[in-house]
Amino acid sequence: MAKELALHEKLEIHELLTLKTSCATKAATMLELAKDDKLKALIEEDLKNSSKAIKELSSLLQ
């Protein structure tokens, strides 16, 4: 039996989800502007990790 989240927990998860989404959007924009290959690789890794976190956080709210 799954334990239901309390309202304050749902709000915290929603806040984290909003932050991660905003960061992913910024990283995607920066990726297009980056010239250095090492920087691009770091941004791509960040985008990958952010996407994973967004999926995990979204699944907690469903």
VOZALO-391656 format. One record per residue: residue number from 1; x, y, z of N, C-alpha, C, O in turn. Coordinates in Angstrom, 3 decimals, always signed. Each point is the difference from the previous one (the first is absolute). Example, Ala and Ser with C-alpha at 12.3 -4.5 7.8 and 13.67 -1.06 7.14 Angstrom:
! residues 2
num 1 n_X +13.190 n_Y -5.690 n_Z +7.800 ca_X -0.890 ca_Y +1.190 ca_Z +0.000 c_X +0.900 c_Y +1.200 c_Z +0.000 o_X +1.036 o_Y -0.019 o_Z +0.665
num 2 n_X -1.386 n_Y +1.069 n_Z -1.385 ca_X +0.820 ca_Y +1.190 ca_Z +0.060 c_X -0.770 c_Y +1.090 c_Z +0.730 o_X +0.509 o_Y +1.108 o_Z +0.169
! end
This chain:
! residues 62
num 1 n_X +0.846 n_Y -1.174 n_Z +0.000 ca_X -0.846 ca_Y +1.174 ca_Z +0.000 c_X +0.896 c_Y +1.244 c_Z +0.000 o_X +0.859 o_Y +0.151 o_Z +0.869
num 2 n_X -1.059 n_Y +0.709 n_Z -1.819 ca_X +0.805 ca_Y +1.213 ca_Z -0.115 c_X -0.496 c_Y +1.060 c_Z +0.978 o_X -1.203 o_Y +0.201 o_Z +0.167
num 3 n_X +2.138 n_Y +0.460 n_Z +0.463 ca_X -0.337 ca_Y +1.070 ca_Z +0.933 c_X -0.224 c_Y +1.285 c_Z -0.796 o_X +0.813 o_Y +0.358 o_Z -0.852
num 4 n_X -1.907 n_Y +0.324 n_Z +1.129 ca_X -0.308 ca_Y +1.244 ca_Z -0.705 c_X +0.826 c_Y +1.142 c_Z +0.588 o_X +0.243 o_Y +0.058 o_Z +1.205
num 5 n_X +0.175 n_Y +0.836 n_Z -2.077 ca_X +0.798 ca_Y +1.146 ca_Z +0.431 c_X -0.880 c_Y +1.051 c_Z +0.665 o_X -1.149 o_Y +0.210 o_Z -0.387
num 6 n_X +1.713 n_Y +0.442 n_Z +1.393 ca_X -0.692 ca_Y +1.112 ca_Z +0.651 c_X +0.053 c_Y +1.217 c_Z -0.921 o_X +0.822 o_Y +0.064 o_Z -0.914
num 7 n_X -1.698 n_Y +0.887 n_Z +1.163 ca_X -0.082 ca_Y +1.189 ca_Z -0.845 c_X +1.338 c_Y +0.740 c_Z -0.067 o_X +0.429 o_Y +0.407 o_Z -1.079
num 8 n_X +0.230 n_Y -0.233 n_Z +2.228 ca_X +1.274 ca_Y +0.730 ca_Z -0.009 c_X +1.066 c_Y -0.743 c_Z -0.799 o_X +0.866 o_Y +0.628 o_Z -0.608
num 9 n_X -0.921 n_Y -1.958 n_Z +0.602 ca_X +0.944 ca_Y -0.788 ca_Z -0.793 c_X -0.264 c_Y +0.170 c_Z -1.496 o_X +0.934 o_Y +0.111 o_Z -0.795
num 10 n_X -2.199 n_Y -0.093 n_Z +0.423 ca_X -0.360 ca_Y +0.219 ca_Z -1.406 c_X +0.448 c_Y +1.379 c_Z -0.465 o_X +0.486 o_Y +0.162 o_Z -1.119
num 11 n_X -0.654 n_Y +0.830 n_Z +1.990 ca_X +0.424 ca_Y +1.358 ca_Z -0.348 c_X +1.517 c_Y +0.089 c_Z -0.164 o_X +0.490 o_Y +0.678 o_Z -0.903
num 12 n_X +0.249 n_Y -1.358 n_Z +1.770 ca_X +1.466 ca_Y -0.015 ca_Z -0.114 c_X +0.434 c_Y -0.662 c_Z -1.307 o_X +0.895 o_Y +0.495 o_Z -0.684
num 13 n_X -1.525 n_Y -1.602 n_Z +0.345 ca_X +0.329 ca_Y -0.696 ca_Z -1.250 c_X -0.338 c_Y +0.879 c_Z -1.194 o_X +0.764 o_Y +0.069 o_Z -0.963
num 14 n_X -1.907 n_Y +0.602 n_Z +1.025 ca_X -0.391 ca_Y +0.898 ca_Z -1.095 c_X +1.008 c_Y +1.137 c_Z -0.152 o_X +0.340 o_Y +0.386 o_Z -1.118
num 15 n_X +0.133 n_Y +0.143 n_Z +2.235 ca_X +1.000 ca_Y +1.071 ca_Z -0.041 c_X +1.304 c_Y -0.499 c_Z -0.630 o_X +0.600 o_Y +0.694 o_Z -0.822
num 16 n_X -0.167 n_Y -1.887 n_Z +1.206 ca_X +1.204 ca_Y -0.584 ca_Z -0.593 c_X -0.178 c_Y -0.254 c_Z -1.490 o_X +0.912 o_Y +0.228 o_Z -0.795
num 17 n_X -2.086 n_Y -0.697 n_Z +0.429 ca_X -0.303 ca_Y -0.268 ca_Z -1.404 c_X +0.049 c_Y +1.291 c_Z -0.819 o_X +0.529 o_Y +0.012 o_Z -1.112
num 18 n_X -1.068 n_Y +1.049 n_Z +1.651 ca_X +0.038 ca_Y +1.299 ca_Z -0.676 c_X +1.439 c_Y +0.484 c_Z -0.165 o_X +0.370 o_Y +0.499 o_Z -1.063
num 19 n_X +0.433 n_Y -0.643 n_Z +2.101 ca_X +1.403 ca_Y +0.408 ca_Z -0.057 c_X +0.766 c_Y -0.811 c_Z -1.038 o_X +0.732 o_Y +0.567 o_Z -0.811
num 20 n_X -0.893 n_Y -1.884 n_Z +0.826 ca_X +0.706 ca_Y -0.865 ca_Z -0.952 c_X -0.409 c_Y +0.304 c_Z -1.435 o_X +0.838 o_Y -0.010 o_Z -0.901
num 21 n_X -2.112 n_Y +0.279 n_Z +0.687 ca_X -0.482 ca_Y +0.325 ca_Z -1.343 c_X +0.610 c_Y +1.315 c_Z -0.480 o_X +0.416 o_Y +0.117 o_Z -1.153
num 22 n_X -0.368 n_Y +0.857 n_Z +2.035 ca_X +0.593 ca_Y +1.292 ca_Z -0.337 c_X +1.489 c_Y -0.144 c_Z -0.317 o_X +0.493 o_Y +0.590 o_Z -0.962
num 23 n_X +0.209 n_Y -1.365 n_Z +1.761 ca_X +1.432 ca_Y -0.222 ca_Z -0.230 c_X +0.245 c_Y -0.736 c_Z -1.316 o_X +0.948 o_Y +0.314 o_Z -0.720
num 24 n_X -1.791 n_Y -1.282 n_Z +0.407 ca_X +0.143 ca_Y -0.745 ca_Z -1.253 c_X -0.238 c_Y +0.907 c_Z -1.202 o_X +0.689 o_Y -0.111 o_Z -1.014
num 25 n_X -1.655 n_Y +0.999 n_Z +1.129 ca_X -0.274 ca_Y +0.950 ca_Z -1.083 c_X +1.192 c_Y +0.928 c_Z -0.216 o_X +0.392 o_Y +0.266 o_Z -1.136
num 26 n_X +0.174 n_Y +0.218 n_Z +2.224 ca_X +1.172 ca_Y +0.876 ca_Z -0.097 c_X +1.186 c_Y -0.750 c_Z -0.598 o_X +0.712 o_Y +0.541 o_Z -0.846
num 27 n_X -0.495 n_Y -1.775 n_Z +1.275 ca_X +1.116 ca_Y -0.793 ca_Z -0.521 c_X -0.160 c_Y -0.263 c_Z -1.493 o_X +0.976 o_Y +0.045 o_Z -0.748
num 28 n_X -2.198 n_Y -0.318 n_Z +0.315 ca_X -0.247 ca_Y -0.239 ca_Z -1.422 c_X +0.321 c_Y +1.249 c_Z -0.818 o_X +0.542 o_Y -0.097 o_Z -1.101
num 29 n_X -0.872 n_Y +1.249 n_Z +1.634 ca_X +0.313 ca_Y +1.257 ca_Z -0.680 c_X +1.506 c_Y +0.239 c_Z -0.027 o_X +0.551 o_Y +0.406 o_Z -1.024
num 30 n_X +0.108 n_Y -0.657 n_Z +2.140 ca_X +1.446 ca_Y +0.192 ca_Z +0.078 c_X +0.753 c_Y -0.971 c_Z -0.909 o_X +1.064 o_Y +0.332 o_Z -0.522
num 31 n_X -1.610 n_Y -1.517 n_Z +0.335 ca_X +0.642 ca_Y -0.991 ca_Z -0.865 c_X +0.140 c_Y +0.534 c_Z -1.421 o_X +1.014 o_Y -0.227 o_Z -0.660
num 32 n_X -2.027 n_Y +0.928 n_Z +0.202 ca_X +0.038 ca_Y +0.575 ca_Z -1.347 c_X +1.032 c_Y +1.120 c_Z -0.111 o_X +0.546 o_Y +0.236 o_Z -1.077
num 33 n_X -0.280 n_Y +0.448 n_Z +2.176 ca_X +0.929 ca_Y +1.130 ca_Z -0.018 c_X +1.446 c_Y -0.401 c_Z +0.279 o_X +0.924 o_Y +0.741 o_Z -0.335
num 34 n_X -0.723 n_Y -1.906 n_Z +0.947 ca_X +1.342 ca_Y -0.430 ca_Z +0.399 c_X +0.857 c_Y -0.332 c_Z -1.217 o_X -0.463 o_Y -0.622 o_Z -0.956
num 35 n_X +1.706 n_Y +1.047 n_Z +1.011 ca_X +0.954 ca_Y -0.262 ca_Z -1.085 c_X +0.988 c_Y -1.107 c_Z +0.375 o_X +0.423 o_Y -0.780 o_Z -0.854
num 36 n_X -0.062 n_Y +0.718 n_Z +2.126 ca_X +0.996 ca_Y -0.954 ca_Z +0.483 c_X -0.590 c_Y -1.408 c_Z +0.099 o_X -1.093 o_Y -0.182 o_Z +0.537
num 37 n_X +1.818 n_Y -0.811 n_Z -1.054 ca_X -0.496 ca_Y -1.379 ca_Z -0.005 c_X -0.144 c_Y -0.579 c_Z +1.405 o_X -0.948 o_Y -0.734 o_Z +0.278
num 38 n_X +1.893 n_Y +1.065 n_Z +0.608 ca_X -0.085 ca_Y -0.500 ca_Z +1.376 c_X -1.217 c_Y +0.588 c_Z +0.713 o_X -0.695 o_Y -0.692 o_Z +0.744
num 39 n_X +0.453 n_Y +1.962 n_Z -0.983 ca_X -1.166 ca_Y +0.656 ca_Z +0.597 c_X -1.289 c_Y -0.613 c_Z -0.533 o_X -0.940 o_Y -0.239 o_Z +0.758
num 40 n_X +0.898 n_Y -0.013 n_Z -2.057 ca_X -1.183 ca_Y -0.632 ca_Z -0.595 c_X -0.253 c_Y -1.371 c_Z +0.613 o_X -1.145 o_Y -0.363 o_Z +0.267
num 41 n_X +2.218 n_Y -0.402 n_Z -0.044 ca_X -0.139 ca_Y -1.330 ca_Z +0.601 c_X -0.563 c_Y +0.098 c_Z +1.416 o_X -0.844 o_Y -0.805 o_Z +0.393
num 42 n_X +1.311 n_Y +1.792 n_Z +0.368 ca_X -0.511 ca_Y +0.201 ca_Z +1.363 c_X -1.475 c_Y +0.384 c_Z -0.014 o_X -0.786 o_Y -0.498 o_Z +0.806
num 43 n_X +0.420 n_Y +1.375 n_Z -1.716 ca_X -1.395 ca_Y +0.434 ca_Z -0.092 c_X -0.889 c_Y -1.164 c_Z -0.433 o_X -1.106 o_Y -0.160 o_Z +0.517
num 44 n_X +1.583 n_Y -0.655 n_Z -1.463 ca_X -0.778 ca_Y -1.161 ca_Z -0.440 c_X -0.206 c_Y -0.987 c_Z +1.147 o_X -1.083 o_Y -0.565 o_Z +0.151
num 45 n_X +2.129 n_Y +0.359 n_Z +0.659 ca_X -0.114 ca_Y -0.885 ca_Z +1.163 c_X -1.004 c_Y +0.565 c_Z +1.008 o_X -0.797 o_Y -0.740 o_Z +0.576
num 46 n_X +0.845 n_Y +2.045 n_Z -0.374 ca_X -0.950 ca_Y +0.659 ca_Z +0.898 c_X -1.430 c_Y -0.163 c_Z -0.507 o_X -0.913 o_Y -0.262 o_Z +0.783
num 47 n_X +0.721 n_Y +0.415 n_Z -2.086 ca_X -1.337 ca_Y -0.179 ca_Z -0.583 c_X -0.501 c_Y -1.430 c_Z +0.195 o_X -1.168 o_Y -0.221 o_Z +0.317
num 48 n_X +2.057 n_Y -0.733 n_Z -0.508 ca_X -0.366 ca_Y -1.412 ca_Z +0.191 c_X -0.425 c_Y -0.254 c_Z +1.447 o_X -1.020 o_Y -0.641 o_Z +0.256
num 49 n_X +1.814 n_Y +1.150 n_Z +0.682 ca_X -0.318 ca_Y -0.183 ca_Z +1.422 c_X -1.284 c_Y +0.733 c_Z +0.391 o_X -0.797 o_Y -0.509 o_Z +0.787
num 50 n_X +0.607 n_Y +1.689 n_Z -1.334 ca_X -1.216 ca_Y +0.761 ca_Z +0.297 c_X -1.238 c_Y -0.710 c_Z -0.529 o_X -1.031 o_Y -0.042 o_Z +0.670
num 51 n_X +1.133 n_Y -0.513 n_Z -1.865 ca_X -1.133 ca_Y -0.734 ca_Z -0.576 c_X -0.365 c_Y -1.203 c_Z +0.861 o_X -1.177 o_Y -0.290 o_Z +0.217
num 52 n_X +2.192 n_Y -0.398 n_Z +0.264 ca_X -0.244 ca_Y -1.154 ca_Z +0.874 c_X -0.684 c_Y +0.447 c_Z +1.296 o_X -0.955 o_Y -0.632 o_Z +0.451
num 53 n_X +1.442 n_Y +1.711 n_Z +0.138 ca_X -0.581 ca_Y +0.515 ca_Z +1.246 c_X -1.440 c_Y +0.452 c_Z -0.213 o_X -0.859 o_Y -0.232 o_Z +0.850
num 54 n_X +0.596 n_Y +0.876 n_Z -1.986 ca_X -1.359 ca_Y +0.460 ca_Z -0.306 c_X -0.953 c_Y -1.184 c_Z -0.103 o_X -1.118 o_Y +0.055 o_Z +0.513
num 55 n_X +1.552 n_Y -1.122 n_Z -1.170 ca_X -0.844 ca_Y -1.194 ca_Z -0.120 c_X -0.268 c_Y -0.620 c_Z +1.366 o_X -1.127 o_Y -0.396 o_Z +0.298
num 56 n_X +2.168 n_Y +0.311 n_Z +0.534 ca_X -0.157 ca_Y -0.589 ca_Z +1.335 c_X -0.930 c_Y +0.841 c_Z +0.874 o_X -0.871 o_Y -0.539 o_Z +0.682
num 57 n_X +1.056 n_Y +1.839 n_Z -0.702 ca_X -0.856 ca_Y +0.877 ca_Z +0.805 c_X -1.443 c_Y -0.034 c_Z -0.491 o_X -0.933 o_Y -0.010 o_Z +0.803
num 58 n_X +0.752 n_Y -0.008 n_Z -2.112 ca_X -1.356 ca_Y -0.066 ca_Z -0.563 c_X -0.704 c_Y -1.282 c_Z +0.416 o_X -1.196 o_Y +0.001 o_Z +0.291
num 59 n_X +1.947 n_Y -1.092 n_Z -0.267 ca_X -0.614 ca_Y -1.277 ca_Z +0.372 c_X -0.441 c_Y -0.006 c_Z +1.464 o_X -0.947 o_Y -0.703 o_Z +0.354
num 60 n_X +1.615 n_Y +1.469 n_Z +0.492 ca_X -0.396 ca_Y +0.078 ca_Z +1.410 c_X -1.324 c_Y +0.732 c_Z +0.187 o_X -0.725 o_Y -0.247 o_Z +0.964
num 61 n_X +0.420 n_Y +1.144 n_Z -1.886 ca_X -1.230 ca_Y +0.783 ca_Z +0.125 c_X -1.215 c_Y -0.711 c_Z -0.586 o_X -1.128 o_Y +0.459 o_Z +0.176
num 62 n_X +1.344 n_Y -1.562 n_Z -0.863 ca_X -1.130 ca_Y -0.704 ca_Z -0.618 c_X -0.530 c_Y -1.104 c_Z +0.862 o_X -0.950 o_Y -0.682 o_Z -0.385
! end
